[in-house]
Amino acid sequence: MPSLAIYIAAAFAEIAGCFAFWAWLRLDRSPLWLLPGMVSLALFAFLLTRVDLEFAGRTYAAYGAIYIAASLVWLWAVEGQAPDRWDLTGATLCMLGAAVIVLGPHART
């Protein structure tokens, strides 16, 4: 599975897992929401270990930008709130920063 697909799957697994806790604590949903939430968060952690980068820190840094973009998709698709220009500008800056981290000519130690 290519890294971008893994990052996207991991992001939605993390967001869904966290949203399950949000629903329980903030939206007064049943504690049963925690079960799929915990499974989803475990899936998120597993997926990030499948990314083919040499260092975990760079993997997590690159993932952060994908997470932000996926959060805005979630905001729009699940919560019904369209991202505004500031949301989109911030996400673009994060994606550019992640590209520098992942694609930059890093020194080998």
Backbone as JSON Lines, residues from 0, in Angstrom:
{"i":0,"aa":"M","n":[0.86,-1.18,0.0],"ca":[0.0,0.0,0.0],"c":[0.9,1.24,0.0]}
{"i":1,"aa":"P","n":[0.74,2.13,-0.95],"ca":[1.58,3.32,-0.99],"c":[1.41,4.18,0.27]}
{"i":2,"aa":"S","n":[2.46,4.91,0.6],"ca":[2.47,5.7,1.84],"c":[1.3,6.67,1.93]}
{"i":3,"aa":"L","n":[0.96,7.37,0.85],"ca":[-0.13,8.34,0.91],"c":[-1.44,7.66,1.28]}
{"i":4,"aa":"A","n":[-1.72,6.51,0.71],"ca":[-2.95,5.78,1.04],"c":[-2.94,5.35,2.5]}
{"i":5,"aa":"I","n":[-1.79,4.94,3.0],"ca":[-1.68,4.55,4.41],"c":[-1.94,5.75,5.3]}
{"i":6,"aa":"Y","n":[-1.32,6.88,4.96],"ca":[-1.54,8.09,5.76],"c":[-3.02,8.48,5.78]}
{"i":7,"aa":"I","n":[-3.68,8.42,4.66],"ca":[-5.09,8.8,4.58],"c":[-5.93,7.83,5.42]}
{"i":8,"aa":"A","n":[-5.68,6.54,5.29],"ca":[-6.42,5.55,6.08],"c":[-6.17,5.76,7.57]}
{"i":9,"aa":"A","n":[-4.91,6.02,7.93],"ca":[-4.57,6.24,9.34],"c":[-5.27,7.49,9.87]}
{"i":10,"aa":"A","n":[-5.3,8.54,9.07],"ca":[-5.94,9.78,9.51],"c":[-7.43,9.57,9.8]}
{"i":11,"aa":"F","n":[-8.11,8.9,8.9],"ca":[-9.54,8.69,9.13],"c":[-9.78,7.71,10.29]}
{"i":12,"aa":"A","n":[-8.89,6.76,10.48],"ca":[-9.01,5.86,11.64],"c":[-8.83,6.64,12.93]}
{"i":13,"aa":"E","n":[-7.84,7.55,12.96],"ca":[-7.61,8.34,14.17],"c":[-8.78,9.3,14.42]}
{"i":14,"aa":"I","n":[-9.22,9.97,13.39],"ca":[-10.32,10.92,13.56],"c":[-11.58,10.2,14.0]}
{"i":15,"aa":"A","n":[-11.89,9.07,13.4],"ca":[-13.08,8.31,13.79],"c":[-12.97,7.85,15.24]}
{"i":16,"aa":"G","n":[-11.78,7.38,15.63],"ca":[-11.59,6.94,17.01],"c":[-11.75,8.08,18.0]}
{"i":17,"aa":"C","n":[-11.15,9.2,17.69],"ca":[-11.27,10.36,18.58],"c":[-12.7,10.89,18.59]}
{"i":18,"aa":"F","n":[-13.37,10.86,17.44],"ca":[-14.75,11.32,17.39],"c":[-15.66,10.44,18.24]}
{"i":19,"aa":"A","n":[-15.36,9.15,18.32],"ca":[-16.16,8.26,19.17],"c":[-16.08,8.71,20.63]}
{"i":20,"aa":"F","n":[-14.88,9.07,21.08],"ca":[-14.73,9.59,22.44],"c":[-15.43,10.93,22.59]}
{"i":21,"aa":"W","n":[-15.31,11.77,21.58],"ca":[-15.99,13.08,21.57],"c":[-17.5,12.88,21.69]}
{"i":22,"aa":"A","n":[-18.04,11.95,20.92],"ca":[-19.48,11.68,20.94],"c":[-19.92,11.23,22.32]}
{"i":23,"aa":"W","n":[-19.12,10.37,22.94],"ca":[-19.48,9.88,24.28],"c":[-19.43,11.0,25.32]}
{"i":24,"aa":"L","n":[-18.32,11.77,25.31],"ca":[-18.13,12.78,26.36],"c":[-18.83,14.1,26.09]}
{"i":25,"aa":"R","n":[-18.93,14.51,24.83],"ca":[-19.45,15.83,24.52],"c":[-20.85,15.83,23.94]}
{"i":26,"aa":"L","n":[-21.23,14.7,23.32],"ca":[-22.54,14.63,22.69],"c":[-23.49,13.69,23.43]}
{"i":27,"aa":"D","n":[-23.07,13.26,24.62],"ca":[-23.89,12.4,25.48],"c":[-24.34,11.1,24.81]}
{"i":28,"aa":"R","n":[-23.46,10.51,24.0],"ca":[-23.77,9.21,23.4],"c":[-23.43,8.11,24.38]}
{"i":29,"aa":"S","n":[-23.86,6.91,24.06],"ca":[-23.64,5.73,24.88],"c":[-22.14,5.44,25.04]}
{"i":30,"aa":"P","n":[-21.74,4.92,26.2],"ca":[-20.35,4.48,26.36],"c":[-19.95,3.38,25.37]}
{"i":31,"aa":"L","n":[-20.92,2.75,24.74],"ca":[-20.61,1.74,23.73],"c":[-19.86,2.33,22.54]}
{"i":32,"aa":"W","n":[-19.94,3.64,22.37],"ca":[-19.17,4.31,21.32],"c":[-17.67,4.12,21.53]}
{"i":33,"aa":"L","n":[-17.27,3.84,22.76],"ca":[-15.84,3.68,23.05],"c":[-15.26,2.44,22.41]}
{"i":34,"aa":"L","n":[-16.05,1.4,22.23],"ca":[-15.53,0.16,21.64],"c":[-15.02,0.36,20.22]}
{"i":35,"aa":"P","n":[-15.85,0.85,19.3],"ca":[-15.3,1.09,17.96],"c":[-14.24,2.19,17.97]}
{"i":36,"aa":"G","n":[-14.34,3.11,18.91],"ca":[-13.32,4.16,19.03],"c":[-11.95,3.58,19.34]}
{"i":37,"aa":"M","n":[-11.9,2.65,20.28],"ca":[-10.62,2.04,20.64],"c":[-10.07,1.18,19.51]}
{"i":38,"aa":"V","n":[-10.95,0.45,18.83],"ca":[-10.51,-0.36,17.69],"c":[-9.95,0.55,16.6]}
{"i":39,"aa":"S","n":[-10.64,1.65,16.34],"ca":[-10.2,2.58,15.32],"c":[-8.85,3.2,15.67]}
{"i":40,"aa":"L","n":[-8.63,3.55,16.94],"ca":[-7.35,4.12,17.34],"c":[-6.22,3.09,17.26]}
{"i":41,"aa":"A","n":[-6.52,1.84,17.56],"ca":[-5.51,0.79,17.4],"c":[-5.16,0.6,15.93]}
{"i":42,"aa":"L","n":[-6.16,0.66,15.06],"ca":[-5.92,0.55,13.63],"c":[-5.04,1.71,13.15]}
{"i":43,"aa":"F","n":[-5.31,2.9,13.64],"ca":[-4.5,4.07,13.32],"c":[-3.03,3.82,13.65]}
{"i":44,"aa":"A","n":[-2.75,3.36,14.87],"ca":[-1.37,3.12,15.28],"c":[-0.71,2.05,14.41]}
{"i":45,"aa":"F","n":[-1.45,0.99,14.12],"ca":[-0.92,-0.07,13.28],"c":[-0.57,0.45,11.89]}
{"i":46,"aa":"L","n":[-1.48,1.23,11.31],"ca":[-1.27,1.72,9.95],"c":[-0.02,2.59,9.85]}
{"i":47,"aa":"L","n":[0.22,3.45,10.86],"ca":[1.4,4.31,10.77],"c":[2.7,3.52,10.76]}
{"i":48,"aa":"T","n":[2.7,2.33,11.33],"ca":[3.92,1.52,11.3],"c":[4.17,0.91,9.92]}
{"i":49,"aa":"R","n":[3.21,1.01,9.03],"ca":[3.35,0.44,7.68],"c":[3.99,1.42,6.69]}
{"i":50,"aa":"V","n":[4.16,2.67,7.08],"ca":[4.75,3.67,6.2],"c":[6.24,3.39,6.05]}
{"i":51,"aa":"D","n":[6.73,3.47,4.82],"ca":[8.11,3.12,4.53],"c":[9.02,4.35,4.57]}
{"i":52,"aa":"L","n":[9.24,4.88,5.77],"ca":[10.23,5.92,6.01],"c":[11.19,5.39,7.07]}
{"i":53,"aa":"E","n":[12.43,5.85,7.0],"ca":[13.45,5.31,7.88],"c":[13.27,5.71,9.34]}
{"i":54,"aa":"F","n":[12.74,6.9,9.58],"ca":[12.64,7.41,10.95],"c":[11.19,7.7,11.33]}
{"i":55,"aa":"A","n":[10.8,7.3,12.51],"ca":[9.43,7.51,12.98],"c":[9.08,8.99,13.04]}
{"i":56,"aa":"G","n":[10.0,9.82,13.47],"ca":[9.72,11.25,13.6],"c":[9.31,11.88,12.28]}
{"i":57,"aa":"R","n":[9.98,11.52,11.2],"ca":[9.6,12.06,9.88],"c":[8.26,11.48,9.44]}
{"i":58,"aa":"T","n":[8.04,10.24,9.77],"ca":[6.75,9.63,9.45],"c":[5.63,10.4,10.13]}
{"i":59,"aa":"Y","n":[5.8,10.7,11.4],"ca":[4.76,11.41,12.15],"c":[4.61,12.85,11.68]}
{"i":60,"aa":"A","n":[5.71,13.5,11.33],"ca":[5.64,14.88,10.84],"c":[4.86,14.95,9.53]}
{"i":61,"aa":"A","n":[5.17,14.03,8.63],"ca":[4.45,14.01,7.35],"c":[2.98,13.67,7.58]}
{"i":62,"aa":"Y","n":[2.72,12.75,8.48],"ca":[1.35,12.35,8.79],"c":[0.54,13.55,9.32]}
{"i":63,"aa":"G","n":[1.19,14.42,10.07],"ca":[0.48,15.56,10.65],"c":[-0.25,16.39,9.61]}
{"i":64,"aa":"A","n":[0.38,16.61,8.48],"ca":[-0.26,17.39,7.42],"c":[-1.45,16.65,6.82]}
{"i":65,"aa":"I","n":[-1.3,15.36,6.64],"ca":[-2.41,14.55,6.12],"c":[-3.57,14.57,7.11]}
{"i":66,"aa":"Y","n":[-3.24,14.47,8.4],"ca":[-4.26,14.5,9.44],"c":[-5.05,15.81,9.38]}
{"i":67,"aa":"I","n":[-4.36,16.91,9.21],"ca":[-5.04,18.21,9.14],"c":[-5.99,18.26,7.95]}
{"i":68,"aa":"A","n":[-5.53,17.82,6.79],"ca":[-6.39,17.82,5.61],"c":[-7.59,16.89,5.82]}
{"i":69,"aa":"A","n":[-7.35,15.71,6.37],"ca":[-8.44,14.76,6.63],"c":[-9.43,15.33,7.65]}
{"i":70,"aa":"S","n":[-8.93,16.08,8.62],"ca":[-9.82,16.7,9.61],"c":[-10.76,17.69,8.96]}
{"i":71,"aa":"L","n":[-10.27,18.41,7.96],"ca":[-11.14,19.35,7.26],"c":[-12.16,18.64,6.4]}
{"i":72,"aa":"V","n":[-11.78,17.51,5.83],"ca":[-12.75,16.69,5.09],"c":[-13.82,16.18,6.06]}
{"i":73,"aa":"W","n":[-13.4,15.71,7.23],"ca":[-14.34,15.24,8.27],"c":[-15.28,16.38,8.68]}
{"i":74,"aa":"L","n":[-14.7,17.57,8.9],"ca":[-15.49,18.74,9.28],"c":[-16.62,18.97,8.29]}
{"i":75,"aa":"W","n":[-16.3,18.83,7.03],"ca":[-17.27,19.08,5.96],"c":[-18.24,17.91,5.79]}
{"i":76,"aa":"A","n":[-17.7,16.7,5.67],"ca":[-18.54,15.54,5.33],"c":[-19.37,15.03,6.5]}
{"i":77,"aa":"V","n":[-18.82,15.04,7.69],"ca":[-19.52,14.45,8.85],"c":[-20.23,15.51,9.68]}
{"i":78,"aa":"E","n":[-19.57,16.65,9.87],"ca":[-20.15,17.67,10.75],"c":[-20.91,18.75,10.0]}
{"i":79,"aa":"G","n":[-20.86,18.72,8.67],"ca":[-21.65,19.65,7.87],"c":[-21.16,21.08,7.86]}
{"i":80,"aa":"Q","n":[-19.91,21.31,8.24],"ca":[-19.35,22.67,8.26],"c":[-18.27,22.77,7.18]}
{"i":81,"aa":"A","n":[-18.52,23.56,6.17],"ca":[-17.55,23.71,5.08],"c":[-16.31,24.46,5.58]}
{"i":82,"aa":"P","n":[-15.12,23.97,5.24],"ca":[-13.9,24.7,5.61],"c":[-13.88,26.07,4.92]}
{"i":83,"aa":"D","n":[-13.36,27.07,5.61],"ca":[-13.26,28.39,5.0],"c":[-11.86,28.6,4.42]}
{"i":84,"aa":"R","n":[-11.62,29.76,3.87],"ca":[-10.33,30.0,3.22],"c":[-9.17,29.92,4.18]}
{"i":85,"aa":"W","n":[-9.38,30.25,5.44],"ca":[-8.31,30.16,6.43],"c":[-7.98,28.7,6.75]}
{"i":86,"aa":"D","n":[-9.0,27.88,6.82],"ca":[-8.78,26.44,7.0],"c":[-7.95,25.88,5.85]}
{"i":87,"aa":"L","n":[-8.35,26.22,4.64],"ca":[-7.67,25.7,3.45],"c":[-6.26,26.24,3.31]}
{"i":88,"aa":"T","n":[-6.07,27.52,3.65],"ca":[-4.73,28.1,3.6],"c":[-3.82,27.42,4.61]}
{"i":89,"aa":"G","n":[-4.3,27.21,5.82],"ca":[-3.5,26.54,6.84],"c":[-3.15,25.12,6.45]}
{"i":90,"aa":"A","n":[-4.1,24.4,5.89],"ca":[-3.85,23.02,5.46],"c":[-2.81,22.99,4.34]}
{"i":91,"aa":"T","n":[-2.88,23.95,3.44],"ca":[-1.9,24.02,2.34],"c":[-0.5,24.26,2.89]}
{"i":92,"aa":"L","n":[-0.37,25.17,3.83],"ca":[0.93,25.43,4.44],"c":[1.48,24.18,5.13]}
{"i":93,"aa":"C","n":[0.62,23.45,5.8],"ca":[1.05,22.21,6.46],"c":[1.51,21.17,5.45]}
{"i":94,"aa":"M","n":[0.8,21.05,4.35],"ca":[1.19,20.09,3.31],"c":[2.55,20.47,2.72]}
{"i":95,"aa":"L","n":[2.77,21.74,2.5],"ca":[4.06,22.19,1.98],"c":[5.18,21.88,2.98]}
{"i":96,"aa":"G","n":[4.92,22.14,4.25],"ca":[5.92,21.83,5.27],"c":[6.22,20.35,5.35]}
{"i":97,"aa":"A","n":[5.21,19.53,5.25],"ca":[5.42,18.07,5.29],"c":[6.22,17.63,4.07]}
{"i":98,"aa":"A","n":[5.97,18.23,2.92],"ca":[6.73,17.87,1.71],"c":[8.21,18.2,1.89]}
{"i":99,"aa":"V","n":[8.51,19.32,2.52],"ca":[9.91,19.67,2.79],"c":[10.54,18.64,3.72]}
{"i":100,"aa":"I","n":[9.82,18.23,4.75],"ca":[10.35,17.24,5.7],"c":[10.61,15.91,5.02]}
{"i":101,"aa":"V","n":[9.67,15.44,4.23],"ca":[9.78,14.11,3.64],"c":[10.73,14.09,2.44]}
{"i":102,"aa":"L","n":[10.67,15.12,1.61],"ca":[11.42,15.09,0.35],"c":[12.77,15.79,0.41]}
{"i":103,"aa":"G","n":[13.04,16.49,1.52],"ca":[14.3,17.22,1.64],"c":[15.52,16.3,1.64]}
{"i":104,"aa":"P","n":[16.67,16.83,1.21],"ca":[17.91,16.02,1.16],"c":[18.54,15.91,2.55]}
{"i":105,"aa":"H","n":[18.05,14.99,3.34],"ca":[18.51,14.82,4.72],"c":[19.9,14.16,4.76]}
{"i":106,"aa":"A","n":[20.71,14.61,5.72],"ca":[22.02,13.99,5.93],"c":[21.84,12.62,6.57]}
{"i":107,"aa":"R","n":[22.62,11.69,6.15],"ca":[22.61,10.33,6.74],"c":[23.54,10.31,7.93]}
{"i":108,"aa":"T","n":[23.09,9.72,9.01],"ca":[23.96,9.62,10.19],"c":[24.44,8.21,10.4]}
